Amino acid sequence: MKTYLLFLVFCLTSVFEIRSQNDTSVTTKRNAVYVELLGNAGLYSFNYERQIARQRNNYFNLRLGAAYLWWREARTPVFVVEPIYLKGGKNHFLELSISATFFSSRKIFAPEANPPKEIRASFMPRIGYRYQSPNKSLLFRFGVMPIILTQGRFLPMITRWYIPMLGLSLGKQF
């Protein structure tokens, strides 16, 4: 699994070339923090995003997010990892990504008993729109994604649920 993820990151980043810092066609703000509603982590998530690579109007970002998922009386931390590809002009971007959301399933799926703790994951391909101005700090994202939930035991079989989701994010870039 680690080899597969490293290969995927290598393939995605190898399409970019290194450019000088004097390139005026790219945004100068490389970091962002934002809140996402109804997205990868369920109801909400707090996120940090960093621009990793860029070439003209192509950008590769990495997002890390965290939240608490609650269902009835159960609570569990949720973590999101998402490589993001952006294609666009000065302010408006097409956003393509696939995220992995990790959470504990012990109290979410069996709150009445005390079964062994499992780490579950959901995968979400995303297609969306992003507004991000190079001169302002406002960041706005909207995306559509289906949730693909694994069976358990940390990723053995990916065929459980397919639930369409919408995500709306608002935050600040710096």
C-alpha positions in Angstrom: 0.0 0.0 0.0 2.8 2.4 0.9 4.5 1.6 -2.4 1.3 2.3 -4.3 0.8 5.7 -2.6 4.4 6.7 -3.2 4.1 5.8 -6.9 0.9 7.8 -7.1 2.5 10.9 -5.6 5.6 10.5 -7.9 3.4 10.2 -11.0 1.3 13.3 -10.0 4.3 15.4 -9.2 6.5 14.4 -12.2 4.3 16.3 -14.7 5.4 19.6 -13.2 8.6 21.3 -14.1 10.6 23.6 -11.8 10.2 27.3 -12.7 11.8 30.4 -11.4 10.3 32.4 -8.6 9.7 35.4 -11.0 6.8 33.6 -12.7 3.9 36.1 -12.6 1.3 33.7 -13.9 1.0 31.9 -10.6 -0.5 32.9 -7.3 2.1 33.8 -4.6 0.0 32.6 -1.7 0.9 29.0 -1.1 -0.9 28.2 2.2 -4.6 28.1 3.1 -6.8 27.3 6.1 -10.5 26.8 5.7 -13.6 25.1 7.1 -15.4 22.6 4.9 -19.1 21.9 5.4 -20.7 18.6 4.3 -17.6 17.4 2.7 -15.0 14.6 3.3 -15.3 14.3 7.0 -19.1 14.4 7.3 -20.6 17.5 8.7 -17.5 19.7 8.9 -13.7 19.7 8.9 -10.9 22.1 9.7 -8.2 22.0 7.0 -4.8 23.2 6.1 -3.6 23.2 2.5 -0.2 23.7 1.0 0.8 24.3 -2.7 3.4 21.7 -3.5 4.1 22.3 -7.2 3.0 24.6 -10.0 3.5 25.1 -13.7 1.8 28.0 -15.5 -1.9 27.4 -14.7 -1.5 23.9 -13.2 -1.2 23.5 -9.5 -0.7 20.5 -7.2 -1.7 21.0 -3.5 -1.9 18.8 -0.5 -4.7 19.1 2.0 -4.7 17.8 5.6 -8.0 18.0 7.6 -9.4 17.0 11.0 -12.8 16.8 12.6 -14.9 14.8 15.1 -17.6 12.6 13.7 -20.5 11.9 15.9 -23.4 9.5 15.6 -25.8 9.1 18.4 -23.6 9.1 21.5 -20.4 8.0 19.8 -17.6 10.3 18.9 -14.4 9.6 16.9 -11.7 11.7 15.4 -11.6 11.9 11.6 -8.5 12.7 9.5 -8.5 13.7 5.8 -5.5 13.5 3.4 -6.2 14.9 -0.1 -3.8 15.5 -3.0 -5.5 18.2 -5.2 -4.9 19.2 -8.9 -6.0 22.7 -9.9 -6.3 23.9 -13.5 -7.3 27.5 -14.2 -6.6 31.1 -14.7 -6.0 34.0 -12.3 -9.0 33.5 -9.9 -11.1 30.6 -11.1 -10.0 26.9 -11.0 -11.2 23.5 -11.8 -10.4 21.2 -8.9 -9.8 17.5 -9.3 -8.8 15.3 -6.4 -9.2 12.0 -4.5 -9.2 12.0 -0.7 -8.7 9.4 1.9 -10.7 10.0 5.2 -9.7 7.8 8.1 -11.8 7.2 11.3 -12.4 4.6 14.0 -15.4 2.4 13.6 -15.7 0.9 17.1 -18.3 3.3 18.5 -19.8 4.5 15.2 -21.0 1.1 13.9 -21.5 -0.8 17.2 -22.1 1.7 20.1 -23.9 -0.8 22.3 -21.0 -3.3 22.6 -17.3 -2.8 23.0 -15.9 -4.5 19.8 -12.2 -4.2 18.8 -11.3 -0.9 17.4 -11.0 -0.8 13.6 -9.6 2.0 11.4 -11.9 2.5 8.5 -11.4 4.7 5.4 -13.5 6.3 2.8 -12.3 7.5 -0.5 -13.8 10.4 -2.4 -13.0 11.5 -5.9 -13.9 15.2 -6.2 -14.7 17.5 -9.1 -15.2 21.1 -8.1 -14.8 24.8 -8.5 -12.4 27.0 -6.6 -12.2 30.8 -6.3 -8.8 32.0 -5.1 -7.5 35.4 -5.8 -3.7 36.1 -5.8 -4.3 39.6 -4.4 -6.9 38.8 -1.7 -6.9 36.2 1.1 -10.4 34.8 0.3 -10.7 31.1 -0.6 -14.0 29.5 -1.7 -14.5 25.9 -2.8 -17.4 23.9 -4.0 -17.2 20.2 -4.9 -19.3 17.1 -5.7 -18.0 13.7 -4.6 -19.2 10.2 -4.0 -18.2 8.5 -0.7 -16.7 5.0 -1.1 -16.5 3.3 2.3 -14.2 0.3 3.0 -15.3 -2.8 4.8 -12.8 -2.4 7.7 -9.5 -3.9 8.9 -7.8 -0.9 7.3 -8.6 -1.2 3.6 -9.1 -4.8 2.6 -12.1 -4.4 0.3 -13.5 -1.3 -1.2 -17.1 -2.0 -1.9 -19.5 -0.8 0.8 -21.4 2.4 0.2 -21.6 4.9 -2.6 -23.1 8.1 -1.3 -23.1 11.3 -3.3 -21.9 14.3 -1.2 -21.5 18.1 -1.7 -18.8 20.1 0.0 -18.6 23.8 0.6 -15.4 25.5 1.9 -14.6 29.0 3.0 -11.3 30.2 4.3 -8.2 32.3 4.1 -5.0 31.9 2.1 -1.7 33.3 3.1 
